[in-house]
């Protein structure tokens, strides 16, 4: 068994029955089930959704993306061993904790395999909901240059790098490009204020203005649940990105839920508490990999400057990273996942074969 066969790098070519093209993102691929298969599974598995809800199979890969590019290693290592399983395990853990605390549901209905979710169709809110507990990264870079206003919130003078903020700060940004909205730039991932969201609540996808309060409440509550649980492991929840959407429950009522992933090393910064107290930042997240890339390519501006995207894409395409770097990332992801869930993550010898077998035998979703 080679490292390369343990990695699920390509996840959009599984023989799952679907009438629609497979949607492949940077890390996950989505297979929309046929209307008949969706209805059959809802009936057979007793999923708590309306009978006509569209369902999808979401398969996570082990690909590693940073600076909007996919990176690969030497010897055909086109992903990071265990990364997908670690991300899913962490999200599953936090989503179940949210449920225990009486917070909102997620889009996940079933987990057939460590790399697979069965999800219900959700209508996403077009906001990257970002919450910060410490000042670091891009916010610190802007603050150190004299900026004091972030998403309509003014920060006090005299903050130090990596310091805890006076309170959890919500700094949302756009998800996708929205056009024709007064005061909102036509660009993906640009900061917006609470006032912008209120002014254009329907365009951002909120069903009612009061749901803006609900999304902020769920963001803060979810952040708090994860932060408290990590603190017990002497890990610091620094900042994170949540996504929200609307689904219909079994009675056809619309409700706001958590979507995508939560509290993972891909969507969050997590620091080791002991190291931080001794004045050192040890990243338990993808941030460490981003720093490695910035330190090891001679021109960091290519990675940071959105106007140099074609050069950046060439950099990712033409450079096979050392195996050791890929294994270091693997250790980071598996290490924090095993801390969070409290047990070892067993890696599959051939994840693709396993996924096909389980979706065939227990769900009847494979084309023969």
PLY file of the C-alpha trace (Angstrom):
ply
format ascii 1.0
element vertex 368
property float x
property float y
property float z
element edge 367
property int vertex1
property int vertex2
end_header
0.00 0.00 0.00
1.48 3.35 -1.03
0.76 6.73 0.50
-0.76 7.80 -2.82
-3.46 5.06 -2.73
-4.42 6.07 0.82
-5.23 9.55 -0.43
-8.57 10.43 -2.03
-7.42 13.16 -4.41
-10.08 12.83 -7.14
-13.60 12.66 -5.72
-15.82 13.66 -8.67
-15.60 10.38 -10.63
-17.50 7.96 -8.38
-20.25 5.90 -10.11
-23.01 7.42 -7.94
-26.40 7.57 -9.70
-27.26 11.16 -10.57
-29.05 13.08 -13.37
-27.00 16.23 -12.87
-23.32 17.11 -13.39
-21.16 16.56 -10.31
-20.31 19.86 -8.63
-16.67 19.82 -7.55
-15.32 22.47 -5.18
-11.79 22.93 -3.88
-12.18 20.07 -1.39
-15.70 18.56 -1.63
-17.69 17.12 -4.53
-21.50 17.06 -4.54
-23.62 14.42 -6.30
-27.32 15.37 -6.48
-29.41 12.20 -6.21
-32.27 11.46 -8.57
-35.74 12.48 -7.37
-36.63 8.78 -6.97
-33.50 7.96 -4.93
-34.00 11.03 -2.70
-37.61 10.05 -1.97
-36.67 6.39 -1.41
-33.90 7.20 1.09
-36.07 9.68 3.00
-38.67 6.90 3.31
-36.26 4.01 4.07
-33.97 5.90 6.45
-36.70 8.01 8.03
-34.78 11.27 7.53
-36.56 14.18 9.31
-37.25 16.18 6.14
-40.17 16.79 3.78
-40.82 13.82 1.45
-39.85 15.78 -1.69
-36.56 17.20 -0.34
-33.66 16.87 -2.81
-30.71 14.99 -1.27
-27.05 14.91 -2.23
-24.01 12.79 -1.50
-21.10 14.99 -0.44
-17.67 13.38 -0.73
-14.70 15.10 0.88
-11.26 14.71 -0.67
-7.77 14.86 0.82
-6.79 17.73 -1.50
-5.05 20.69 0.13
-5.94 24.19 -1.03
-4.28 27.42 0.03
-4.35 30.87 -1.53
-7.17 29.63 -3.82
-4.97 26.94 -5.40
-4.71 23.15 -5.03
-1.20 21.96 -4.09
0.38 18.55 -4.62
3.40 16.59 -3.38
6.16 14.45 -4.85
5.57 10.80 -5.89
1.98 11.38 -7.05
0.91 12.46 -3.58
-2.01 14.62 -4.73
-3.45 15.18 -1.28
-2.74 14.93 2.44
-3.21 11.50 4.07
-6.12 11.60 6.53
-7.05 15.24 5.87
-10.61 14.55 4.63
-11.39 12.10 7.43
-10.01 14.58 9.99
-12.10 17.49 8.66
-15.31 15.45 8.56
-14.71 13.99 12.04
-14.19 17.45 13.54
-17.28 18.93 11.85
-19.40 15.92 12.86
-18.24 16.33 16.47
-19.10 20.04 16.63
-22.45 19.62 14.85
-23.50 16.96 17.37
-22.35 19.22 20.23
-24.44 22.08 18.78
-27.45 19.74 18.83
-26.78 18.78 22.45
-26.70 22.49 23.35
-30.00 23.10 21.54
-28.50 25.24 18.76
-29.58 24.96 15.11
-29.38 21.81 12.98
-26.94 21.25 10.13
-27.55 20.10 6.54
-26.16 16.61 7.33
-28.70 13.79 7.54
-26.42 10.73 7.53
-22.73 9.74 7.63
-22.32 6.50 5.61
-18.48 6.64 5.60
-15.81 8.85 7.26
-15.39 10.76 3.97
-19.09 10.99 3.05
-22.14 12.98 4.15
-25.72 12.64 2.94
-27.11 16.17 2.99
-30.41 17.89 2.30
-30.64 20.72 -0.18
-30.18 24.08 1.51
-30.49 27.60 0.18
-27.30 29.32 1.26
-27.09 32.74 2.86
-24.54 34.63 0.74
-22.32 35.61 3.66
-19.05 34.21 4.96
-19.84 34.56 8.66
-16.47 35.21 10.31
-15.96 35.50 14.07
-12.67 36.49 15.73
-11.51 36.20 19.33
-7.87 37.32 18.83
-6.28 39.92 16.56
-3.98 38.22 14.08
-3.53 37.53 10.36
-5.04 39.98 7.87
-6.81 41.92 10.62
-3.55 42.51 12.48
-1.80 43.52 9.23
-4.52 46.15 8.61
-4.57 47.29 12.27
-0.78 47.68 12.37
-1.03 49.98 9.33
-3.46 52.23 11.20
-6.88 50.83 10.26
-9.29 50.88 13.18
-12.67 50.16 11.57
-13.55 46.62 10.55
-16.99 45.81 9.10
-18.45 48.90 10.78
-16.89 48.12 14.19
-14.19 50.39 15.63
-11.35 48.71 17.52
-9.61 50.46 20.43
-6.05 51.82 20.25
-3.12 49.94 21.72
-3.91 46.33 20.79
-0.90 44.02 20.45
-0.39 41.28 17.84
-2.12 37.97 18.76
-3.89 39.62 21.74
-7.37 38.57 22.85
-10.02 41.05 21.67
-12.35 42.82 24.17
-15.23 40.70 22.79
-15.91 38.25 19.95
-15.89 40.29 16.77
-18.18 39.45 13.82
-16.51 40.48 10.56
-18.66 39.12 7.70
-17.67 39.11 4.04
-19.47 38.45 0.78
-19.84 34.88 -0.47
-19.82 35.09 -4.25
-20.19 38.23 -6.33
-23.36 40.27 -5.70
-24.09 43.07 -8.13
-26.15 46.22 -7.89
-26.05 46.54 -4.10
-25.40 50.07 -2.91
-22.24 50.20 -0.78
-21.28 46.55 -1.42
-18.36 46.05 -3.85
-19.01 43.63 -6.74
-16.37 41.15 -5.60
-16.13 37.83 -3.79
-14.86 37.83 -0.21
-15.00 41.55 0.57
-15.80 42.83 4.06
-19.31 44.08 4.72
-20.95 45.69 7.73
-24.06 44.79 9.69
-25.68 47.90 8.15
-24.91 46.58 4.61
-26.57 43.25 5.47
-29.65 44.95 6.95
-29.98 47.23 3.92
-29.81 44.32 1.48
-31.08 41.44 3.63
-33.11 39.79 0.84
-30.21 40.01 -1.65
-27.98 38.26 0.90
-30.61 35.53 1.14
-32.29 36.24 4.49
-35.99 35.37 4.54
-36.70 38.06 7.13
-34.67 40.88 8.67
-34.97 39.32 12.15
-32.95 36.32 10.86
-29.87 38.59 10.82
-30.08 38.62 14.65
-30.52 34.84 14.59
-27.47 34.24 12.36
-25.33 36.43 14.63
-26.66 34.62 17.70
-25.98 31.18 16.17
-22.51 32.31 15.09
-21.63 33.52 18.60
-23.20 30.49 20.32
-21.48 28.03 17.97
-18.19 29.86 18.43
-18.64 29.72 22.21
-19.43 25.98 22.27
-16.30 25.16 20.20
-14.11 27.64 22.09
-15.11 26.20 25.50
-14.57 22.60 24.35
-11.15 23.43 22.86
-10.14 25.35 26.02
-10.58 22.11 28.00
-7.94 20.60 25.66
-5.70 23.69 26.17
-6.34 24.75 22.57
-7.33 28.30 21.65
-10.13 29.02 19.16
-8.74 32.13 17.47
-11.09 32.80 14.56
-13.40 30.87 12.27
-15.78 31.01 9.33
-19.33 29.65 9.50
-21.86 29.35 6.70
-25.64 29.34 7.05
-28.57 28.36 4.88
-32.29 27.59 4.91
-33.87 24.14 4.72
-37.41 22.85 5.12
-38.23 20.50 7.99
-40.58 17.49 7.76
-43.63 19.78 8.03
-42.39 22.07 5.24
-41.43 24.88 7.63
-38.33 26.88 6.67
-35.48 27.08 9.22
-31.99 28.56 9.39
-29.22 25.97 9.83
-25.43 25.63 9.95
-23.95 24.58 6.61
-20.68 23.39 5.14
-18.07 22.61 7.83
-17.49 24.11 11.28
-14.50 24.56 13.54
-12.04 22.70 11.29
-8.37 23.46 10.61
-9.47 24.54 7.10
-12.01 27.13 8.26
-10.44 28.22 11.58
-7.27 29.20 13.34
-6.55 27.06 16.39
-3.50 27.71 18.57
-1.83 25.53 21.17
-2.41 27.14 24.60
0.85 26.13 26.26
2.96 27.48 23.38
1.01 30.75 23.29
1.63 31.33 27.01
5.37 30.99 26.39
5.20 33.59 23.60
5.15 31.20 20.64
2.34 30.55 18.14
1.88 26.89 17.22
-0.82 26.59 14.57
-3.15 23.59 14.71
-4.64 24.64 11.40
-3.96 25.24 7.72
-2.34 28.56 8.64
0.95 26.71 9.30
0.93 25.42 5.69
0.16 28.91 4.35
3.16 30.25 6.30
5.37 27.46 4.89
4.38 28.46 1.34
5.05 32.16 2.05
8.46 31.33 3.54
9.55 28.89 0.82
8.69 30.68 -2.41
10.98 33.62 -3.23
8.15 36.04 -4.06
5.38 35.95 -1.41
3.52 38.70 -3.30
2.46 36.10 -5.91
0.56 34.26 -3.16
-0.91 37.39 -1.58
-1.74 39.54 -4.59
-5.09 38.69 -6.25
-3.91 40.38 -9.47
-1.19 37.71 -9.89
-3.57 34.73 -9.92
-2.20 33.22 -13.15
1.37 33.21 -11.76
0.05 31.70 -8.53
-1.80 28.93 -10.40
1.43 28.13 -12.29
3.34 27.98 -9.01
0.91 25.42 -7.58
0.82 23.42 -10.83
4.60 23.28 -11.42
5.88 22.63 -7.88
5.59 19.19 -6.29
6.03 19.87 -2.57
8.33 17.65 -0.47
6.61 14.54 0.92
7.68 15.65 4.39
5.66 18.87 4.06
2.54 16.88 3.10
3.10 14.52 6.05
3.59 17.47 8.44
0.17 18.81 7.34
-1.27 15.32 7.85
0.07 15.26 11.41
-1.46 18.69 12.13
-4.91 17.69 10.85
-5.00 14.22 12.40
-3.46 15.52 15.65
-6.11 18.17 16.29
-8.94 15.88 15.07
-7.92 13.09 17.44
-7.70 15.60 20.31
-11.18 16.92 19.53
-12.97 13.58 19.10
-10.91 11.80 21.78
-9.93 8.78 19.70
-7.63 7.68 16.89
-8.70 8.13 13.27
-8.11 4.92 11.30
-7.11 5.63 7.71
-8.58 3.62 4.89
-6.23 1.65 2.62
-8.38 2.43 -0.42
-11.03 5.05 0.38
-12.60 5.13 -3.09
-13.32 1.37 -3.10
-14.74 1.58 0.44
-17.09 4.46 -0.41
-18.44 2.70 -3.50
-19.00 -0.52 -1.53
-20.93 1.16 1.33
-23.08 3.33 -0.98
-23.91 0.23 -3.04
-24.67 -2.21 -0.23
-26.51 0.04 2.25
-27.95 2.82 0.07
-28.39 1.33 -3.45
-26.87 4.40 -5.13
-24.16 2.93 -7.38
-24.49 2.54 -11.15
-23.46 -0.91 -12.37
0 1
1 2
2 3
3 4
4 5
5 6
6 7
7 8
8 9
9 10
10 11
11 12
12 13
13 14
14 15
15 16
16 17
17 18
18 19
19 20
20 21
21 22
22 23
23 24
24 25
25 26
26 27
27 28
28 29
29 30
30 31
31 32
32 33
33 34
34 35
35 36
36 37
37 38
38 39
39 40
40 41
41 42
42 43
43 44
44 45
45 46
46 47
47 48
48 49
49 50
50 51
51 52
52 53
53 54
54 55
55 56
56 57
57 58
58 59
59 60
60 61
61 62
62 63
63 64
64 65
65 66
66 67
67 68
68 69
69 70
70 71
71 72
72 73
73 74
74 75
75 76
76 77
77 78
78 79
79 80
80 81
81 82
82 83
83 84
84 85
85 86
86 87
87 88
88 89
89 90
90 91
91 92
92 93
93 94
94 95
95 96
96 97
97 98
98 99
99 100
100 101
101 102
102 103
103 104
104 105
105 106
106 107
107 108
108 109
109 110
110 111
111 112
112 113
113 114
114 115
115 116
116 117
117 118
118 119
119 120
120 121
121 122
122 123
123 124
124 125
125 126
126 127
127 128
128 129
129 130
130 131
131 132
132 133
133 134
134 135
135 136
136 137
137 138
138 139
139 140
140 141
141 142
142 143
143 144
144 145
145 146
146 147
147 148
148 149
149 150
150 151
151 152
152 153
153 154
154 155
155 156
156 157
157 158
158 159
159 160
160 161
161 162
162 163
163 164
164 165
165 166
166 167
167 168
168 169
169 170
170 171
171 172
172 173
173 174
174 175
175 176
176 177
177 178
178 179
179 180
180 181
181 182
182 183
183 184
184 185
185 186
186 187
187 188
188 189
189 190
190 191
191 192
192 193
193 194
194 195
195 196
196 197
197 198
198 199
199 200
200 201
201 202
202 203
203 204
204 205
205 206
206 207
207 208
208 209
209 210
210 211
211 212
212 213
213 214
214 215
215 216
216 217
217 218
218 219
219 220
220 221
221 222
222 223
223 224
224 225
225 226
226 227
227 228
228 229
229 230
230 231
231 232
232 233
233 234
234 235
235 236
236 237
237 238
238 239
239 240
240 241
241 242
242 243
243 244
244 245
245 246
246 247
247 248
248 249
249 250
250 251
251 252
252 253
253 254
254 255
255 256
256 257
257 258
258 259
259 260
260 261
261 262
262 263
263 264
264 265
265 266
266 267
267 268
268 269
269 270
270 271
271 272
272 273
273 274
274 275
275 276
276 277
277 278
278 279
279 280
280 281
281 282
282 283
283 284
284 285
285 286
286 287
287 288
288 289
289 290
290 291
291 292
292 293
293 294
294 295
295 296
296 297
297 298
298 299
299 300
300 301
301 302
302 303
303 304
304 305
305 306
306 307
307 308
308 309
309 310
310 311
311 312
312 313
313 314
314 315
315 316
316 317
317 318
318 319
319 320
320 321
321 322
322 323
323 324
324 325
325 326
326 327
327 328
328 329
329 330
330 331
331 332
332 333
333 334
334 335
335 336
336 337
337 338
338 339
339 340
340 341
341 342
342 343
343 344
344 345
345 346
346 347
347 348
348 349
349 350
350 351
351 352
352 353
353 354
354 355
355 356
356 357
357 358
358 359
359 360
360 361
361 362
362 363
363 364
364 365
365 366
366 367
